[in-house]
Each structure stands twice: as C-alpha cells, then as structure tokens.
C-alpha cells in the first residue's frame, strides 16, 4: 500500500513540478499529430540537412520541407485567438513562406527541392484531384440531390446579387468588369483554395497562357478576404437571431421539421479499408486523366471536366459504393495531412509577396466585402418566401464565399450553427464547382 501511495503522490505532483506545470503542458503538446519532442527532432534533422546542403533533391526532401513548415504554421494559426477565427492556418501557410522567400531566408537547394516536388512531380495536380473528386464522391447522395434542390434558389439569387454588386462597386473604384469578375468575385465564390483557386489557376493558365503561379497570387487574396468577411457576417447574423427570435430557427434552416430530418444523417465512422482506399486513389487518377482526354475534344480545361464528370457519376451511381468510400477516405487523408503543407509550397513558389501586396487597396477590400454582404443580404430577404429561416439561409449562403471545408467550419462556428454543415457543403462544393465551371467556360469564350 505504501508503494501505491508513493506512486499516486508522484502522479499528483508531476504537473506542478516544472514551473507551475508549463513544461509539463509543453511536453504533452502535439504539432499537428506529432508529439512536440519528436517534431523538434525532425525539424532539427531537416534543418541541418538543408543548411549543410545535403537535403535530398527528390520528393522525400520536398515533402520533409513543406510538411514540417505546414504542421508548424497551421498549429500556430490555430493557436492565435483572433487569427484562428478568420482562417489563420491558411493565411499563415500561404503568406509566411512568401515573406521568407522575399527576404531570401531559404537556401537555393531548399527552393529547388520544393520546386521539383510541386512543379516537376506535380504534387499540386495530385492534391487537387484528390480533394475535388474525393469530396464529391464522398457526399451523401440524398443530401447532394435534396440539398441542391433546396439551396438552388437562395444560392442562385445570392450569387447573382454578389456578382452584380461586386461589378458595380468595382466600377466605382476603377476596376474593369473583366478584372472584377474573374479575379475578385470568382475566387471569392469558387469554393476555397483546394477546390476553387487551384483548379481556377490551372484553367486560367490553360486559357490565358501564363503559368498557374501567376494566377494563384492574384486569386488567393480575394478568397482569404472573402472568408474573413463571411465569418464576421455569420457572427453578426447569429446576434440578430438572438435578438429577433422570429428570424432564426436556432440551427434549423427549413421551417418543416420533417424536411430538416433529411439532412441530419451523420457520416459513418467505420474502419478505413486500405484496399478500398487504393482503389479510390486509382479512381481519382482516372477522373483526372479522363478530364485531360476530353479537354482535347471539347476544349474545356481538364480540371473543370473532372469536376463535372465526378458530379455526374455520383448522381447516376456509376461508381461502386466501395470505390466511392475508398476515394472519400483518401480525400480525408489528403485534406488532413497535405493541405497545409501544399499551401507552404504554394506560398514558396506560387505566391510572390510583391504580387500579393500589389493587389491590395482600400477599394479592393471594399469590393470583396460587398460581394459577401450582398450575397447574405439577398438570401436573408428571400428566405421567408421559401419557408426558410432568414438567419440560417443567409449563413449557409455566406459559406459559398468561404475557404472550402475549413471556411465552412469557421463560419458555422462563428454563428454556432454547426448543424447546418450539410447545407454549407452544398453551397461550398457544388456552388464552388459550378462557379469554376461557369467562369472557365465564359473566360474561354471571351478569349477566342
């Protein structure tokens, strides 16, 4: 018994023995999913190798660089109180590497290794295909169909209002209709970075001729600003709902409880089947290749066709359920492990700081804000006619201007409406995909 009491006594004092438990808390901290002690060791190994010019110039060396920086900056972005509420991880992962490159912090061998991974090995295309195809095939078909039906009118009305308002305000601040639409409005409502900006940059590159990095630098700032405005707007709408109870469904979008029940299906949390995941990866690759094949026939960029084929196959139930599950599992792996590292690579190679700074101005910020606010306002006003609650309808429509799934979480968290996630996913994924396809077709037609 004495031995047991001694051990218990040790357990009780351990957290308090190191400067009021600070060191104990640090030791228990994870960076991403990696324990901090192991993460610091890995950083030391990678940093020493890079400094000594022994970093492997292949995919392994490139992944080591972008994953260590991605895990660290994403964790930092999630930890800073105000920043984490407005998409902190995405902002830091994109902008900090750009700043470091601008001030020549990275050695040439580091940039060369990341360039090999991102451009020569085309990790960018791989991640885009995984995010887009996997997310669409993984959606619940009932939610996909019913959600599209229910959200079609408010989403369409809000989008048209956003485009009209953005173009008008852009004209007032001296922006051309062409620039305002394709480089400010479209990136805001394109579905985020992975499923919006990146496919758009590839499509713009195929049509206009410059490399994708030129367009990422021009498109990303608008997407980030739109996400910030959407989060703030959602918080304001939630406060309106508290003060005016008749305008809010307290998390219910549709006034009929029976209709709302259709969208309460939870995603199954079963064990991941790695054989299915391998098949899902093959399916993802096949969609990307099919998009490239048809690009030569119909002269529409391959990434856009890939999105269209994925939606059609999901709607028509062409892909076997186990392969859809495998593709979705791979999507979850990529979205959890590779999105932040990918943004590091984008920040290092595709987002030159001088280009980003050049697009910012007071007028630019006001145009971005007008796009988001007009979208939410129109949905708020027409919601009663559609038997929807105005607050919830406006919040869901604002998700159309968020940074993908991360933006949806931030927007719904700011308004305490996480139950609206199925509708938010419709606004983000289907609304974003429709925007990418429509904008690409229009740009291709105008460029003839």
C-alpha positions, -999 to 999 in steps of 0.1 A, spaced: 0 0 0 29 24 8 43 17 -27 10 26 -43 6 57 -22 41 68 -32 33 63 -69 0 82 -66 18 110 -48 43 112 -76 14 114 -102 -2 142 -84 28 164 -82 42 158 -116 23 185 -135 32 211 -108 69 203 -105 81 221 -136 74 259 -132 37 255 -124 31 228 -150 42 249 -180 69 225 -191 46 196 -184 20 211 -207 45 217 -234 57 181 -232 21 170 -238 16 193 -268 13 180 -303 23 198 -335 -4 186 -359 -5 150 -347 32 147 -339 44 150 -303 64 182 -299 96 164 -288 96 143 -319 86 172 -341 115 193 -328 139 164 -335 125 161 -371 129 199 -376 165 197 -364 172 169 -388 156 186 -418 170 220 -410 206 206 -405 203 187 -438 191 218 -456 217 241 -441 245 216 -449 232 213 -485 226 176 -480 188 178 -484 177 150 -509 166 167 -541 136 144 -546 100 140 -534 112 129 -499 132 161 -494 104 183 -507 78 167 -485 100 170 -455 103 207 -460 67 216 -467 53 192 -441 74 205 -412 66 241 -421 30 232 -428 24 214 -395 42 242 -375 24 272 -391 -10 255 -392 -7 248 -354 4 284 -349 -26 297 -369 -50 276 -348 -35 288 -315 -36 326 -320 -71 337 -306 -83 362 -332 -64 348 -362 -78 313 -358 -113 326 -362 -106 340 -397 -88 311 -413 -54 316 -395 -38 283 -407 -45 291 -444 -33 327 -440 0 318 -423 7 288 -445 3 309 -476 19 342 -465 47 333 -442 67 312 -468 61 340 -493 76 365 -469 106 342 -461 113 337 -499 111 375 -504 137 380 -477 159 352 -491 157 331 -459 155 298 -478 187 285 -494 187 277 -532 187 239 -526 156 241 -505 137 261 -531 150 237 -559 138 207 -539 103 221 -533 101 232 -569 108 196 -580 80 184 -558 55 210 -566 61 216 -603 81 187 -618 64 159 -598 31 180 -599 20 174 -563 -3 203 -569 -24 184 -595 -24 153 -574 -38 171 -543 -64 190 -564 -77 158 -580 -78 141 -546 -97 169 -529 -122 176 -557 -131 140 -568 -129 125 -533 -151 152 -517 -178 149 -544 -179 110 -545 -180 110 -507 -211 132 -504 -243 116 -493 -264 113 -525 -297 122 -507 -280 153 -493 -265 161 -527 -298 159 -546 -322 173 -519 -297 200 -508 -292 212 -544 -330 214 -548 -335 233 -515 -305 256 -518 -308 263 -556 -329 295 -553 -312 312 -524 -278 302 -536 -285 314 -572 -301 346 -561 -273 354 -536 -247 346 -563 -263 368 -589 -266 396 -563 -230 392 -553 -218 394 -589 -239 424 -597 -229 443 -566 -193 434 -569 -192 446 -605 -209 479 -596 -186 486 -566 -156 475 -587 -165 501 -613 -168 528 -586 -132 520 -576 -118 519 -611 -116 482 -617 -126 468 -651 -156 444 -653 -132 417 -666 -108 420 -637 -135 424 -610 -154 393 -622 -126 369 -629 -100 380 -603 -121 392 -574 -156 378 -575 -150 343 -589 -122 334 -564 -144 345 -535 -173 322 -545 -151 295 -561 -151 271 -532 -119 278 -513 -82 272 -521 -80 235 -529 -113 231 -547 -115 266 -561 -84 287 -565 -61 258 -576 -84 245 -604 -91 281 -615 -54 288 -617 -49 257 -639 -79 266 -661 -68 303 -664 -33 290 -673 -47 268 -700 -68 296 -715 -46 327 -710 -12 311 -713 7 322 -682 19 297 -655 -5 288 -627 16 306 -600 8 340 -616 -29 334 -612 -27 319 -577 -10 351 -565 -39 372 -580 -67 350 -569 -58 339 -533 -60 374 -516 -97 378 -527 -105 343 -514 -89 350 -480 -106 384 -476 -140 368 -486 -136 342 -460 -129 368 -433 -160 389 -443 -181 357 -443 -170 348 -408 -178 383 -394 -211 383 -413 -221 350 -398 -213 362 -363 -235 393 -368 -263 372 -382 -262 349 -351 -266 380 -329 -295 392 -349 -311 357 -344 -307 361 -306 -324 395 -306 -351 386 -331 -362 350 -324 -387 350 -353 -359 353 -378 -339 324 -365 -345 286 -365 -318 281 -338 -298 259 -363 -327 247 -384 -328 261 -420 -362 248 -432 -393 256 -412 -406 220 -416 -390 196 -390 -397 166 -414 -377 182 -442 -348 190 -418 -347 154 -408 -334 145 -443 -302 164 -436 -294 150 -401 -278 119 -414 -243 115 -399 -213 103 -418 -204 68 -408 -173 64 -387 -164 29 -398 -129 14 -401 -110 26 -431 -105 -2 -457 -70 4 -471 -77 -18 -501 -107 3 -510 -86 34 -505 -61 21 -530 -89 16 -555 -103 50 -547 -69 65 -555 -70 48 -589 -105 61 -595 -93 97 -587 -64 93 -611 -88 80 -638 -110 110 -634 -81 134 -638 -69 115 -669 -104 114 -684 -107 152 -679 -74 156 -698 -86 134 -727 -118 152 -732 -100 186 -729 -87 179 -764 -122 171 -777 -143 199 -762 -116 224 -755 -126 229 -718 -98 227 -692 -93 192 -679 -97 200 -642 -131 216 -649 -143 185 -668 -130 163 -639 -154 181 -616 -183 178 -640 -177 140 -645 -174 134 -608 -208 151 -601 -225 132 -629 -210 98 -618 -222 105 -582 -257 115 -594 -260 85 -617 -245 60 -592 -219 48 -618 -190 43 -593 -194 13 -569 -201 23 -533 -169 7 -520 -148 27 -545 -166 59 -536 -158 51 -499 -122 45 -508 -119 78 -527 -135 96 -499 -112 80 -474 -82 91 -495 -97 126 -497 -99 128 -459 -63 117 -456 -51 143 -481 -73 171 -466 -60 163 -431 -23 157 -439 -14 175 -471 -35 207 -475 -14 229 -451 19 215 -465 6 222 -500 -1 258 -491 35 261 -479 46 250 -514 22 275 -529 35 303 -507 71 295 -516 67 292 -554 33 304 -565 25 335 -543 52 361 -547 49 387 -520 53 417 -543 23 404 -564 1 399 -534 9 434 -520 2 449 -554 -34 438 -555 -44 452 -521 -60 486 -517 -90 501 -499 -111 497 -529 -101 460 -533 -111 453 -497 -145 471 -501 -152 451 -533 -146 419 -515 -168 429 -486 -196 440 -509 -196 406 -526 -201 387 -494 -226 411 -477 -248 413 -508 -249 376 -511 -260 371 -474 -285 400 -476 -304 387 -506 -307 353 -491 -319 368 -458 -346 387 -476 -360 359 -498 -358 332 -472 -393 337 -458 -408 331 -493 -390 298 -495 -402 287 -460 -367 291 -446 -354 310 -416 -336 342 -428 -307 339 -404 -298 303 -413 -304 309 -450 -280 339 -450 -253 320 -430 -254 290 -454 -252 312 -484 -222 330 -469 -205 297 -468 -204 300 -506 -177 326 -501 -156 306 -475 -123 288 -478 -137 254 -486 -143 229 -457 -121 249 -434 -141 280 -441 -174 262 -435 -162 252 -401 -150 287 -392 -182 303 -405 -206 279 -388 -185 280 -356 -187 318 -355 -225 316 -357 -229 285 -335 -247 267 -363 -226 235 -370 -258 216 -377 -260 234 -410 -229 217 -423 -247 195 -449 -262 227 -465 -229 245 -462 -212 217 -480 -237 221 -509 -230 258 -510 -193 254 -509 -187 223 -531 -215 224 -556 -217 261 -557 -179 264 -559 -177 237 -586 -205 255 -606 -186 288 -603 -153 272 -615 -170 256 -645 -191 286 -654 -162 311 -651 -139 289 -671 -164 284 -699 -170 322 -700 -133 331 -700 -127 306 -728 -154 321 -749 -142 356 -743 -106 347 -751 -114 333 -786 
